Amino acid sequence: MKHLSTLIHGTLLSLCLSCTTAYAQQTQTDILIIGGGASGTTAGIQAARMGVKTTILEESTWLGGMLTGAGVSAIDGNNNLPSGLWGEFRTRLSQHYGSLAAMSTGWVSNTLFEPSVGDSILKSMVAAEKSLSVLYDAHWTNVKKENNKWIVTYTKGKRTQSIIANILIDATELGDIMATTGTAYKTGMDSRTETKEEVAPLEANNYIQALTYVVTLKDYGTGADKTIPKPAGYDPTPFLCCCSASNPYGNTNNGKIDCNKMMEYGKLPNHKYMINWPGCGNDYPLNVIEMTREQRTEALKKAKLHTMQYLYYLQTALGYKHLGIADDEYPTPDKLPFIPYYRESRRLKGITTLTINHISKPFDQQEAFYRTGIAVGDYPIDHHQSKDPAVPKIDFGKAKVPSYNIPLGSLIPEQTSSFIVAEKSISVTNIVNGATRLQPVVLQLGQAAGALAAICIHHNIQPKDVKVREIQDTLLRAGVYLMPYMDVKPEDKSFAAIQRIGATGIMRGTGIAYTWANQTWFYPNRAISEYEYVEGLKTYYPAVKRLDPTGEDLTPEFMVQALKIAGVKDISINSFLENWNRLQPGAIFQARKALNREQTAIMTDYFLHPFDQQVDFNGHLLK
């Protein structure tokens, strides 16, 4: 009996310990971010800085996704728009390399860096946030919702664990969490009939942009031979048009770039090279979006092989045998990036959808999305199209756009609650994805997603119930651009005021489509006419319609009249002057001297506070 009692006691104790172990494997967090890529990392940092317990679930051992783990360490765009955490990341890179100029090593970008350095910097930024934890090498297996809580099961090593969260952010590379939660999404090219985009094809289809399996090379020095073994199925034919081998050091007249120039495209610091060459390089047409994890792994072997074939061509046919796969970048068995560069993923069906029309003519649309901006970009609409003749060809000559902002509603699903989407999976059209997919934009989208999630936690509300202006104000205080004004920087004293006034539409910037770095200018030092100022005020303050403005430059004297009619009580030239001296110390004041746009924005922002008037997700004023 004694032995039986001992056996029963031991069995019960073992069961209790098993229960305790199972319980310990289930943790809780306020915000769970699946994917530690560009968006996921900045979402986590922003939410944690707002004091909210946040967890990132990342499949690899790196942070940064396409920035680092995919090897695309040459920033596309936003050199003149160092917004928020993108600007902070660039500053950290500059500190590491010694200057911004030290990163201008290749001609494709102003900011090029070693992927491993980018990962280290992001990890140091994450480590500084006590409210943020990262689970590396963690693979989600199931996502479900119970009692308004998300329960995500994942494997880490040989253990299966789960985590409970109030808000879930999909920051995966391909929008996988949207699919598993039943959230509505689209893939492929949109129909012109649906989006009203002139450059879109007549009918929708499932074609997406080519992906690239990047390889990072290192110069091992003159005389070194780092030629890889001849890859299976090698055929140089697809690569013959990548550059002009007949005259590798000079200019060519055959429409092909010289080969040395091609190699300098993605030249990184410390004698390394990003090989991400379009056209006749290592772009690869492959759609793995709806595949399982195992199917993707198998399919991507073809993309890797294609890149190895291209590398072999560079080393043998073009003579770059001293350039070999960098042995000090990725901690992977083959020294290649963890993941390919996915240019296109699932796209959310959000409460707003950004089209090229909203970007090209933001003030002429039924929706005023520009008022709800939470991220900015200046890269052109750039699609790496498949060579498949069945794919509709887009005339990108008709797709020229100025710099732009992205509306908050593009992150919020139509139906799924307590859920936010970031990375390249936001609610934009296929055409627009060609501009919004780039690294600095995606970093900002993550920051916006983190702020949105944190405010939902603070107020215990759903993403679709937030106040747009509260999200924008939070981001603005974090140095984020709401409007893409390239001539007003975050360090300028007027930055916040001009951003707020721009986001109301009372004063508008001038957008210009310009090569590979589109522009929007606020022109802070230019004068503004009485007529332009009153026209801008009318939407917010209809009473100003009774003014009779002229084309003359706006002066403090006229502005005081307009402000008084708009509802500012007890305003006079004297009170205007008193606040002028406080807000703009050193600025010369004359009642009949022309005001410039910067001064006008500062004083309008102070006296009227139009940004405080709430707008809906379409940018319409709420009464």
C-alpha positions in Angstrom: 0.0 0.0 0.0 2.8 2.3 0.9 4.4 1.7 -2.6 1.0 2.3 -4.2 0.5 5.5 -2.3 3.9 6.7 -3.3 3.2 5.8 -7.0 -0.1 7.7 -6.9 1.5 10.7 -5.3 4.3 10.7 -7.8 1.8 10.4 -10.7 -0.3 13.3 -9.4 2.8 15.4 -8.9 4.0 14.7 -12.4 0.5 15.7 -13.8 0.6 18.9 -11.8 4.1 19.7 -13.1 2.9 19.0 -16.6 -0.1 21.3 -16.1 2.3 24.0 -14.7 4.6 23.6 -17.6 1.8 23.9 -20.1 0.5 27.0 -18.4 4.0 28.5 -18.4 4.2 28.1 -22.1 1.3 30.4 -22.7 2.3 34.1 -22.3 0.4 37.3 -22.6 1.1 40.6 -24.3 -0.9 43.7 -25.3 0.3 43.8 -28.9 1.6 40.9 -30.9 3.5 41.6 -34.1 4.0 38.6 -36.4 7.1 39.4 -38.6 10.2 41.2 -37.5 10.8 42.8 -40.9 11.1 46.5 -41.6 7.5 47.2 -40.6 7.4 44.8 -37.7 10.5 46.2 -36.1 9.4 49.8 -36.2 5.9 48.9 -35.1 7.4 47.2 -32.0 9.6 50.2 -31.2 6.9 52.8 -31.6 4.3 50.8 -29.5 6.9 50.1 -26.8 7.9 53.8 -26.7 4.2 54.5 -25.9 4.5 52.3 -22.9 2.6 49.3 -24.2 3.7 45.7 -23.7 4.7 44.4 -27.2 6.0 41.2 -28.6 7.5 40.5 -32.0 7.5 37.0 -33.4 10.2 36.6 -36.0 11.1 33.4 -38.0 14.8 34.2 -38.5 17.5 35.4 -36.1 17.6 38.9 -37.7 15.5 42.0 -37.6 14.7 44.2 -40.7 13.3 41.8 -43.3 14.0 43.2 -46.8 16.4 45.8 -45.4 18.7 43.2 -43.9 17.5 39.6 -44.1 16.7 39.9 -47.8 19.9 41.8 -48.5 18.3 44.9 -50.0 20.6 47.2 -48.1 20.4 50.1 -50.6 17.6 52.4 -49.6 15.2 53.3 -52.4 13.9 56.9 -52.0 13.1 59.3 -49.2 16.6 60.7 -49.0 15.0 64.1 -48.7 12.2 62.8 -46.3 14.0 61.4 -43.2 10.7 60.7 -41.5 10.4 59.2 -38.0 12.1 55.9 -37.4 13.4 55.8 -40.9 15.3 59.0 -40.2 16.5 57.6 -36.9 17.7 54.4 -38.5 19.6 56.4 -41.1 21.2 58.6 -38.4 22.4 55.5 -36.6 23.9 54.2 -39.9 25.6 57.5 -40.4 27.1 57.3 -36.9 28.4 53.8 -37.6 30.0 54.7 -40.9 31.1 58.2 -40.0 28.9 60.3 -42.2 26.0 60.2 -44.7 28.5 60.6 -47.5 30.3 57.5 -46.4 27.2 55.5 -47.3 26.8 56.9 -50.8 29.0 54.2 -52.3 26.7 53.0 -55.1 24.7 54.9 -57.7 21.4 53.3 -57.0 21.0 55.0 -53.6 22.3 57.7 -51.3 22.2 55.2 -48.4 23.9 51.8 -48.8 25.1 49.7 -45.9 26.1 46.1 -45.0 23.0 44.0 -44.1 24.6 42.8 -40.8 25.2 46.3 -39.7 21.6 47.1 -40.3 20.5 44.1 -38.3 22.8 45.2 -35.4 21.5 48.7 -35.4 17.8 47.6 -35.3 18.6 45.2 -32.5 20.2 47.9 -30.5 17.1 50.1 -31.0 14.9 47.3 -29.9 17.0 46.5 -26.9 16.6 50.0 -25.6 12.8 49.5 -25.2 11.9 47.7 -21.9 8.3 47.1 -23.0 9.4 45.2 -26.2 10.5 41.6 -26.5 11.4 39.6 -29.5 11.0 35.9 -30.0 13.6 34.9 -32.7 13.5 31.6 -34.7 9.8 31.4 -33.8 7.4 30.0 -36.5 3.7 30.7 -36.1 1.5 27.6 -36.7 -2.0 28.7 -35.8 -3.9 32.0 -35.2 -7.4 32.1 -33.7 -9.6 34.4 -31.8 -11.4 33.6 -28.5 -13.2 36.0 -26.2 -11.9 39.0 -28.2 -8.3 37.9 -27.7 -5.9 36.6 -30.2 -4.2 33.3 -29.5 -1.2 32.5 -31.6 0.5 29.2 -31.5 4.1 29.0 -32.5 7.1 26.6 -32.5 10.5 27.6 -31.2 13.0 24.8 -31.5 11.2 21.6 -30.5 8.7 23.4 -28.2 5.2 24.5 -29.1 4.0 27.5 -27.3 1.2 30.1 -27.5 0.8 33.8 -26.8 -2.4 35.8 -26.1 -2.7 39.3 -27.4 -5.3 42.1 -27.5 -4.1 43.6 -30.8 -2.5 41.6 -33.7 -0.4 43.2 -36.4 0.4 41.3 -39.6 3.9 42.4 -40.5 4.8 39.2 -42.5 6.4 39.5 -45.9 3.4 38.2 -47.8 0.4 39.0 -45.6 0.1 35.5 -44.4 -1.8 36.4 -41.2 -4.5 38.1 -43.3 -5.1 34.8 -45.0 -5.2 32.7 -41.9 -7.6 35.0 -40.1 -10.0 35.2 -43.0 -9.4 38.9 -43.6 -10.3 40.1 -47.1 -7.5 40.7 -49.4 -6.5 40.9 -53.1 -3.5 39.7 -55.2 -2.4 40.5 -58.6 -3.3 43.4 -61.0 -6.5 45.4 -60.5 -9.1 46.1 -63.2 -9.2 49.6 -64.6 -12.9 49.5 -64.2 -12.7 48.9 -60.5 -9.8 51.3 -59.6 -10.4 54.0 -62.3 -6.7 54.1 -62.9 -5.9 54.9 -66.5 -2.7 52.8 -66.5 -4.3 49.7 -65.0 -5.2 46.7 -67.3 -8.8 46.4 -68.4 -9.2 43.1 -66.6 -7.8 41.9 -63.2 -5.4 39.1 -63.2 -3.1 37.2 -60.8 0.3 38.4 -62.1 2.6 40.0 -59.5 6.1 41.6 -59.7 9.2 39.4 -59.9 11.1 38.6 -56.7 14.8 38.6 -56.4 17.1 36.3 -54.4 19.8 38.9 -53.6 23.4 37.8 -53.0 25.9 40.0 -51.2 29.4 39.8 -52.6 32.8 40.8 -51.2 35.9 41.9 -53.0 38.6 39.4 -51.9 41.3 41.3 -53.7 43.3 41.1 -56.9 44.4 37.6 -57.7 41.7 35.9 -55.6 39.5 33.4 -57.4 36.2 33.0 -55.7 34.4 31.4 -58.6 31.6 29.1 -57.5 31.1 25.6 -58.9 29.1 25.7 -62.2 25.5 25.7 -61.2 23.1 23.0 -62.5 21.5 23.9 -65.8 23.8 26.9 -66.3 23.1 28.8 -69.6 24.6 32.2 -70.1 21.9 33.3 -72.6 19.5 35.0 -70.2 22.3 37.2 -68.8 23.9 38.3 -72.1 21.9 41.5 -72.1 22.8 42.6 -68.5 25.6 44.8 -69.6 28.1 45.5 -72.5 31.0 43.1 -72.0 32.6 44.3 -75.2 33.5 47.7 -73.7 33.3 47.2 -69.9 35.1 50.4 -69.0 33.5 52.9 -71.4 30.2 54.2 -72.6 28.2 52.1 -75.1 25.9 53.0 -77.9 23.9 49.8 -77.9 21.5 50.7 -75.1 23.3 48.5 -72.5 25.1 49.8 -69.5 28.8 49.1 -69.2 29.6 46.3 -66.9 31.7 48.1 -64.3 28.9 50.7 -64.0 26.5 47.9 -63.5 28.5 46.4 -60.7 28.8 49.8 -58.9 25.0 50.0 -58.9 24.8 48.3 -55.5 28.3 48.9 -54.2 28.3 48.8 -50.4 30.8 50.1 -47.8 33.8 47.9 -47.1 34.2 46.5 -50.6 30.9 44.7 -50.8 28.3 44.5 -53.4 24.5 44.0 -53.4 23.6 42.0 -56.5 20.0 42.9 -57.2 20.0 43.6 -60.9 16.7 43.9 -62.8 16.0 42.8 -66.3 18.7 40.4 -67.5 20.1 39.9 -64.0 18.7 38.0 -61.0 15.0 39.1 -61.0 12.9 35.9 -61.0 9.2 35.6 -61.9 7.7 33.5 -59.2 4.5 33.8 -57.2 4.6 31.9 -53.9 1.9 33.9 -52.1 -0.6 31.1 -51.7 1.9 28.4 -51.1 2.5 26.6 -47.8 5.8 27.2 -46.0 7.1 23.9 -47.3 6.1 24.6 -50.9 7.7 28.0 -50.8 11.0 26.6 -49.5 11.0 24.2 -52.5 9.9 26.8 -55.1 12.5 29.3 -53.9 15.3 26.9 -54.7 14.7 27.9 -58.3 15.2 31.6 -57.5 18.4 30.8 -55.6 19.7 28.7 -58.5 18.9 31.6 -60.9 21.0 33.9 -58.7 23.8 31.4 -58.6 23.8 31.1 -62.3 23.9 34.9 -62.7 26.8 35.0 -60.2 28.7 32.4 -62.2 28.1 34.5 -65.3 29.6 37.5 -63.6 32.6 35.6 -62.4 33.4 33.7 -65.6 32.0 35.5 -68.6 32.6 39.0 -67.2 35.8 38.2 -65.2 34.7 39.2 -61.7 36.2 36.1 -60.1 37.7 38.2 -57.3 34.2 38.9 -56.1 32.8 36.1 -54.0 29.9 35.5 -51.7 30.5 37.5 -48.6 31.4 35.1 -45.8 30.8 37.6 -43.0 27.2 38.7 -43.6 24.5 36.1 -43.2 24.6 33.3 -40.6 23.0 30.9 -43.1 24.6 27.6 -44.3 24.9 29.0 -47.9 25.8 32.5 -46.8 22.8 33.8 -48.8 20.1 36.0 -47.3 17.4 34.5 -45.1 14.6 35.4 -47.5 14.2 36.7 -51.0 13.2 40.3 -51.8 9.4 40.1 -52.2 8.2 43.1 -54.1 4.5 42.2 -53.9 2.3 40.4 -51.4 -1.3 40.1 -50.6 -3.0 43.5 -50.4 -5.6 44.3 -47.7 -9.1 45.3 -48.5 -9.0 48.2 -46.1 -11.5 50.9 -45.1 -9.6 53.1 -47.6 -7.7 52.1 -50.7 -5.1 54.4 -52.2 -5.0 54.6 -56.0 -2.7 56.4 -58.3 -5.4 59.1 -58.8 -5.1 60.0 -55.1 -1.4 60.4 -55.5 -1.2 62.2 -58.8 -4.0 64.7 -58.0 -4.7 64.5 -54.3 -6.8 67.6 -54.1 -9.1 66.7 -57.0 -10.6 63.5 -55.6 -13.9 62.8 -53.8 -11.8 61.5 -50.8 -9.4 63.8 -49.1 -6.9 61.1 -48.2 -4.1 63.6 -48.0 -5.6 64.9 -44.7 -5.2 61.4 -43.1 -1.5 60.8 -44.0 0.7 58.7 -41.7 3.7 58.0 -43.9 5.3 59.6 -46.9 7.2 58.5 -50.0 8.9 60.0 -53.0 9.9 56.9 -55.1 8.2 56.6 -58.5 5.8 53.8 -59.4 8.3 51.1 -60.3 7.2 47.6 -61.3 9.6 44.7 -62.0 7.3 43.1 -64.5 7.5 39.5 -65.7 8.8 38.8 -69.2 5.9 36.5 -69.8 4.1 37.9 -72.9 0.8 37.1 -71.3 1.4 39.8 -68.6 -0.3 43.1 -69.5 2.3 45.7 -70.1 1.9 49.0 -68.2 2.9 52.3 -69.7 4.7 53.8 -66.7 5.4 56.9 -68.8 1.7 57.7 -67.9 2.3 56.8 -64.2 4.4 59.7 -63.2 3.5 61.1 -59.8 4.7 63.6 -57.2 5.7 62.6 -53.7 2.8 61.4 -51.7 1.4 60.4 -48.3 -0.5 57.2 -47.3 -3.8 57.3 -45.5 -4.3 55.8 -42.1 -7.3 53.7 -43.4 -4.9 51.7 -45.6 -3.8 49.8 -42.4 -7.2 48.9 -41.1 -9.4 46.0 -42.4 -13.0 46.4 -43.4 -14.1 43.7 -41.1 -11.6 41.9 -38.9 -11.4 43.5 -35.5 -8.4 44.1 -33.3 -6.2 43.6 -36.4 -3.8 45.9 -38.2 -1.9 45.3 -41.4 1.6 46.7 -42.3 4.6 45.9 -44.5 3.8 45.7 -48.2 0.3 44.3 -47.5 -1.6 47.6 -46.9 -4.7 48.6 -48.8 -3.3 50.1 -52.0 -3.8 49.2 -55.7 -1.4 47.0 -57.5 -0.1 50.1 -59.4 0.5 52.1 -56.2 2.3 49.1 -54.6 5.1 49.9 -57.0 5.8 53.0 -54.9 4.7 52.1 -51.4 6.7 48.8 -51.3 10.1 50.5 -50.7 12.1 50.3 -47.5 11.7 53.8 -46.0 8.0 53.8 -46.6 7.5 50.4 -45.1 9.5 51.5 -42.0 7.1 54.3 -41.6 4.1 52.1 -42.1 5.3 50.0 -39.2 5.7 53.0 -37.0 2.2 54.1 -37.8 0.8 50.6 -37.1 2.6 50.6 -33.8 1.1 53.9 -32.8 -2.3 52.9 -33.9 -2.1 49.6 -31.9 -0.8 51.4 -28.8 -3.6 54.0 -28.9 -6.2 51.2 -29.3 -4.7 49.7 -26.1 -4.7 53.0 -24.2 -8.3 53.7 -25.0 -9.6 50.1 -25.2 -11.0 50.7 -28.7 -10.9 49.2 -32.1 -8.6 50.5 -34.9 -11.6 51.7 -36.9 -12.8 53.8 -33.9 -9.6 55.8 -33.4 -9.4 59.5 -34.0 -7.3 60.1 -37.1 -5.9 63.3 -35.7 -4.8 61.6 -32.5 -2.7 59.1 -34.5 -1.3 61.8 -36.6 -0.4 64.0 -33.6 1.3 61.1 -32.0 3.4 60.4 -35.1 4.2 64.0 -35.6 5.6 64.3 -32.1 7.8 61.3 -33.1 9.2 63.2 -36.0 7.0 61.6 -38.7 6.1 63.5 -41.8 2.3 63.7 -42.4 2.9 65.6 -45.7 5.9 65.0 -48.0 7.3 68.6 -47.9 11.0 68.2 -48.8 11.9 71.9 -48.0 10.8 71.9 -44.3 12.8 69.6 -42.1 12.0 68.1 -38.6 14.6 70.3 -37.0 13.0 73.5 -38.4 11.0 75.4 -35.8 8.0 75.5 -38.1 8.0 71.8 -39.0 5.1 70.7 -36.8 2.9 73.8 -37.7 3.5 73.4 -41.4 2.8 69.7 -41.3 -0.5 70.3 -39.4 -1.6 73.1 -41.7 -0.7 71.0 -44.8 -2.7 68.1 -43.4 -5.8 70.4 -43.3 -5.5 71.5 -46.9 -5.8 75.1 -45.9 -2.3 75.7 -47.4 -1.2 73.3 -50.1 2.2 72.1 -51.4 3.2 71.9 -55.0 3.9 68.4 -56.2 6.3 67.6 -59.0 7.1 64.3 -60.7 10.9 64.3 -60.9 13.1 61.4 -62.1 13.7 58.9 -59.2 13.0 61.3 -56.4 9.6 62.9 -56.7 9.0 66.2 -55.0 6.5 68.3 -53.0 7.4 71.8 -52.1 5.8 73.9 -49.4 7.9 77.0 -50.4 8.0 78.5 -46.9 9.7 81.7 -47.9 7.3 82.6 -50.7 4.4 85.0 -50.2 0.8 83.9 -50.3 -2.0 86.0 -51.7 -5.1 87.1 -49.8 -7.2 85.2 -52.3 -5.3 81.9 -51.9 -5.5 82.2 -48.1 -9.2 82.8 -48.0 -9.9 80.0 -50.4 -8.0 77.7 -48.1 -9.9 78.8 -45.1 -13.4 78.4 -46.6 -13.8 74.6 -46.1 -13.2 75.0 -42.4 -14.6 78.5 -41.8 -17.4 79.3 -44.3 -17.9 82.7 -42.7 -14.8 84.0 -44.5 -16.7 83.9 -47.8 -17.9 87.4 -47.0 -14.4 88.7 -47.3 -13.3 90.3 -50.6 -9.7 89.1 -51.0 -7.5 90.4 -53.8 -4.4 88.9 -55.5 -2.2 91.1 -53.3 0.2 89.5 -50.9 -1.3 88.6 -47.5 -0.4 91.0 -44.7 -0.9 90.8 -40.9 -3.5 93.5 -41.3 -5.7 91.4 -43.7 -4.9 88.2 -41.8 -6.3 89.6 -38.6 -9.5 90.4 -40.4 -9.7 86.9 -41.7 -9.0 85.3 -38.3 -11.6 87.5 -36.6 -14.3 86.4 -39.1 -13.1 82.8 -38.8 -14.0 82.9 -35.1 -10.9 84.1 -33.2 -12.3 86.3 -30.4 -10.6 89.6 -29.3 -7.9 89.4 -31.9 -6.2 92.7 -32.9 -3.0 93.8 -34.5 -1.5 94.2 -31.0 -2.4 90.7 -29.8 -1.2 89.3 -33.2 2.1 91.1 -32.7 2.4 89.9 -29.1 2.1 86.2 -30.2 4.2 86.9 -33.3 7.2 87.9 -31.2 6.7 84.8 -29.0 6.3 82.3 -31.9 8.8 83.9 -34.3 11.4 85.7 -32.2 13.6 87.9 -34.4 11.2 88.0 -37.3 10.5 91.6 -38.5 6.9 92.6 -38.1 5.0 95.2 -40.1 1.2 95.3 -40.3 1.3 96.0 -44.0 4.3 93.9 -44.9 3.8 90.7 -46.9 3.8 87.5 -44.9 5.5 84.4 -46.2 4.0 81.0 -46.2 5.9 79.8 -43.2 4.8 82.8 -41.1 1.2 82.3 -42.3 1.2 78.7 -41.4 2.6 79.3 -37.9 0.1 82.0 -37.0 -2.9 80.1 -38.5 -2.0 77.0 -36.6 -1.7 79.0 -33.4 -4.9 81.1 -33.6 -7.3 78.7 -35.3 -6.0 75.2 -34.5 -7.7 73.8 -37.6 -5.8 70.5 -37.2 -7.9 69.9 -34.1 -11.0 69.6 -36.1 -11.6 65.9 -36.5 -11.8 64.1 -39.9 -13.0 60.7 -40.9 -10.9 58.1 -42.7 -11.8 59.7 -46.0 -10.5 63.0 -44.8 -13.9 64.6 -44.6 -14.6 67.0 -41.7 -16.7 65.7 -38.9 -19.3 68.1 -37.8 
